[in-house]
Structure formats: C-alpha cells, structure tokens
Amino acid sequence: MGHTTGRLTRTLAAAAATIVLTTGVAGIAQAGDATDPAAPCARQTTQVAKAEDALARVTAVFERSHVAVTDAEAAVAAATTPREKAQAKNLLRKAQAAEAKAAKTKKAQQQRLDKAEARLATCLAAVPTEPPVEEPPAVP
C-alpha cells in the first residue's frame, strides 16, 4: 500500500469513525453495551483510535532515538583521543540498536493500524443503510 493510499485510507476511516461516533453515541448511552444496533462498529472505531494513539507514541520514541543517533555520530566525529572515540563509537552502536528496535516497533504498529482501519471499513460496508422513512400523506 503506498504512502498516499495509506493516508487516504486513514482519512476515510477517521471520517467514517466520526460519523459512527456522532450517530452511535446516543444509542450506546441508552443501552450501555457494545451490542447496541445503533453502534455496530463501535469496537472497530475504538481499536482504530487506540492504534492511532499507540502509533503516535511509537513515532515519538523513534524520533528521539533518531536524534540520539545523530548526536552520537557527532560525538564520534568530535572525539580526539582513541579512548573518546571508542566510547563515542560504543554509544553510537547502542543508539543505532535502539533506533532499529524503534523502527521495527513503529512498522509493526503501522501494520496494526492498517488492519484496524481495514476491519472498520469492512464493518462500515456491512452495516445496512436504513431505508428513508416515508411520511404518511397529509389529510386535507
């Protein structure tokens, strides 16, 4: 899935989630459980929201680890003695390992978000639309 396609999918899922939440909140409040027919995709909407929050947290960790690698690379370049270089290289190796771990976690969370969005889209597609309610003819 391309970058633009993924962004479009997330945008559509967020719009659909907003619609579901605004139309389903009253039904959830009345019934008090997730099996209410007024909110058939509430669980999927919640999963998408949680996955988006988790992705934001993981992305922040990845960005911090990337900055740590950049700082460690600068420390290696600035080291003057062999001892300083060895210490800086050791820090650089640790920072690179942390960055690789964060990148792997970020990729996995992105895949979780994509799957949650797909489940939400499938659920929204399966929800039957209600036929329009016809008004009885006015009595003259």
C-alpha positions as CSV (number, residue, x, y, z in Angstrom):
1,M,0.0,0.0,0.0
2,G,1.5,3.3,-1.0
3,H,2.1,6.3,1.3
4,T,-0.7,8.4,-0.2
5,T,-3.1,5.4,-0.3
6,G,-2.5,4.7,3.4
7,R,-3.0,8.4,4.3
8,L,-6.3,8.4,2.2
9,T,-7.4,5.2,3.9
10,R,-6.7,6.7,7.4
11,T,-8.5,9.9,6.4
12,L,-11.6,8.0,5.2
13,A,-11.5,5.7,8.3
14,A,-11.3,8.7,10.6
15,A,-14.3,10.4,8.8
16,A,-16.3,7.2,9.0
17,A,-15.4,6.8,12.7
18,T,-16.5,10.4,13.3
19,I,-19.9,9.6,11.6
20,V,-20.2,6.4,13.6
21,L,-19.4,8.1,16.8
22,T,-21.7,11.0,16.3
23,T,-24.6,8.8,15.3
24,G,-23.9,6.0,17.7
25,V,-23.2,7.8,21.0
26,A,-26.8,8.2,21.9
27,G,-27.5,4.5,21.3
28,I,-24.5,3.5,23.4
29,A,-25.6,5.8,26.3
30,Q,-29.1,4.3,26.3
31,A,-28.2,0.7,26.0
32,G,-24.9,0.7,27.9
33,D,-23.3,-2.1,26.0
34,A,-21.4,-2.6,22.7
35,T,-24.1,-4.9,21.2
36,D,-26.4,-2.0,20.6
37,P,-27.5,-1.9,16.9
38,A,-27.2,1.9,16.8
39,A,-23.4,1.5,17.1
40,P,-22.5,-1.6,15.1
41,C,-18.8,-0.6,14.5
42,A,-18.0,1.0,17.9
43,R,-15.5,-1.7,18.8
44,Q,-13.6,-1.2,15.5
45,T,-13.7,2.6,15.9
46,T,-12.2,2.2,19.4
47,Q,-9.5,-0.1,18.0
48,V,-8.6,2.4,15.3
49,A,-8.4,5.2,17.9
50,K,-6.2,3.2,20.2
51,A,-3.9,2.1,17.3
52,E,-3.5,5.7,16.2
53,D,-2.6,6.8,19.7
54,A,-0.1,4.0,20.0
55,L,1.4,4.9,16.6
56,A,1.9,8.5,17.8
57,R,3.7,7.3,20.9
58,V,5.9,4.9,19.0
59,T,6.7,7.6,16.4
60,A,7.8,9.9,19.2
61,V,10.1,7.2,20.5
62,F,11.5,6.6,17.0
63,E,12.2,10.3,16.5
64,R,14.0,10.6,19.9
65,S,16.2,7.6,19.0
66,H,17.0,9.1,15.6
67,V,18.1,12.3,17.4
68,A,20.3,10.2,19.7
69,V,22.0,8.5,16.7
70,T,22.6,11.9,15.2
71,D,24.1,13.2,18.4
72,A,26.2,10.0,18.8
73,E,27.6,10.4,15.3
74,A,28.5,14.0,16.1
75,A,30.3,12.8,19.2
76,V,32.3,10.2,17.2
77,A,33.3,13.0,14.8
78,A,34.3,15.3,17.7
79,A,36.3,12.7,19.6
80,T,40.0,13.5,19.6
81,T,41.6,10.7,21.7
82,P,41.4,7.0,21.0
83,R,39.6,6.5,24.3
84,E,37.0,9.1,23.5
85,K,36.5,7.6,20.0
86,A,36.0,4.2,21.5
87,Q,33.4,5.5,24.0
88,A,31.6,7.5,21.3
89,K,31.5,4.5,19.0
90,N,30.1,2.4,21.7
91,L,27.3,5.0,22.4
92,L,26.7,5.1,18.6
93,R,26.3,1.3,18.4
94,K,23.8,1.4,21.3
95,A,21.9,4.3,19.8
96,Q,21.7,2.6,16.4
97,A,20.4,-0.6,18.0
98,A,17.7,1.4,19.9
99,E,16.8,3.2,16.6
100,A,16.5,-0.1,14.8
101,K,14.3,-1.5,17.5
102,A,12.1,1.6,17.5
103,A,11.8,1.4,13.7
104,K,10.7,-2.2,13.9
105,T,8.1,-1.4,16.5
106,K,6.9,1.6,14.5
107,K,6.5,-0.6,11.4
108,A,4.5,-3.2,13.4
109,Q,2.3,-0.6,14.9
110,Q,1.6,0.9,11.5
111,Q,0.5,-2.5,10.3
112,R,-1.8,-2.9,13.3
113,L,-3.3,0.5,12.5
114,D,-3.8,-0.5,8.8
115,K,-5.5,-3.8,9.9
116,A,-7.7,-2.0,12.4
117,E,-8.7,0.5,9.7
118,A,-9.5,-2.3,7.3
119,R,-11.7,-4.0,9.9
120,L,-13.5,-0.7,10.4
121,A,-14.0,-0.2,6.7
122,T,-15.3,-3.8,6.4
123,C,-17.7,-3.3,9.3
124,L,-19.0,0.0,7.9
125,A,-19.5,-1.5,4.5
126,A,-21.5,-4.4,6.1
127,V,-23.8,-2.1,8.0
128,P,-27.1,-1.9,6.2
129,T,-28.3,1.6,5.5
130,E,-31.8,2.3,6.7
131,P,-34.4,3.0,4.1
132,P,-35.8,6.5,4.2
133,V,-38.9,6.8,6.4
134,E,-41.9,7.9,4.4
135,E,-44.3,10.4,5.8
136,P,-48.0,9.5,5.6
137,P,-49.9,11.7,3.3
138,A,-51.4,14.7,4.8
139,V,-55.2,14.6,5.4
140,P,-56.9,17.6,3.8
